[in-house]
Amino acid sequence: MHEMSLATGVAELVEAELAKAAGRRLLRLAVRVGTLAGVEIEALRGCLEIIAETANWGTAELLIEPEPAAAACLDCGAEFAPRPADFRCTACGSGHTELRRGQQVYVDWLEVDDGD
């Protein structure tokens, strides 16, 4: 299950941020999951919850949101939402397109307390 690997990577980023000052703790974490990333959001959430317990993130709120796919036509310049398994331009029908968003999994933002 690659969701655990992804969750571990997210945790490493969070821990690096928390290590910048002693006593800081995670309050909220927002992760974006592209709709074409091949990631089960609920599985990722479960993995992050397991890590949160062992990392002592306390009652940190975990926000995991899908990110819609977006593509651009390299012929006509149109921006469009690709259909599953069909990346042809919806404006001109060209197959000369580029996926711009929707395959990534990333930490969008996190909120930490100031340690006081």
N, C-alpha and C positions, 0 to 999 in steps of 0.2 A: 504494500500500500504506500504509494508515494506521498500521500497526504501527511504521513508522519515525518518524512524528510522535509517537506515544505514547512511544517509546523516547527521543526527543529531549527530551520534557517530563520524563521520569524523570531523564535525565542532568542537566538544568538544576537539578532539586531536589537531586540528589547533589552537584553542583559547588557549589551555594550552601552546603550543609552543610560541605563540605570547606574552603571559603574562610573559614570562621569562625576558623580558626587555621592558621597556616603549618605545613607539614610533615605535616598529617594525611593519611591515605590510607584508602581504602575497603577494608574487610575482607570484609563480606558485605552483600548487598542483597536484600531480600524484597519482591516485587511480587505483589499479588493481582489476579486477572483474573476478573471476573464471568462466569458461564457464559452470560449473555445479552448480553454486551458486544460480540459480533461480532468478537472478536479471536482470531487463531490464536496460541496460546501459543508454539509452536515458531518461528513467524515473529518474534514479539516477542523471544524469546530470541536469535535470530540477529542481530536489529538491535541489541540491547543488547550483544552480544559484539563487534560491529563498533565500536560507540561506546566500549566498554571499552578496546579496543586504542588508539584514537586519543586517549582521555582519560587514558591511562596509569593505569588502575585496577589494573594489575598482575594478580595472581592472585586478585582479588576473587571470592568465590563468589556466583553469581547464583541466587536461589531464586525461581521463578515458580510460584505455586500458583493453582488455580482456586478461585473463591468461588461456592458454590451459590446459586441464586436463592431468595429468600424473599418471600412476599407475606402480606398481612393482609386479612381480610374486613372491610369497613366496616359490614356489617350485623350479623354474629354475633360478630365479634371474633376468629375463629379465625386462627391463623398456619399457613401451609402452604407447601409447595414447589410452585410452579406447574409445570404440564406445558407442554412446548413448544407455543406458539401457543394455549394455553388457560389463561387466568388466572381462570377461575371458581373460586369457593371449593369446596374439596373436602369441606367439612363441610355447607354448606347449599345449594350450587349457585348462589349469588348471583354476578352479574357486577360487583357494586359492590365492587371490590377495589383494593388499592394495592400496587404493587411496592415492597418495602423494601430489597432487596439483590440484587445479581447483574448490574447493568448497568455497574458502575464498574470502572475500572482505576486502581490507586493504589499508592503506596509504603507498604507496611505497616510496615516498619522498616528501618533500616540500622545497620551497626556500623562504626565507624571506629576507627583506633588513636589514641593520644593525641599522636602526633608525636614521641615520644622514641625 
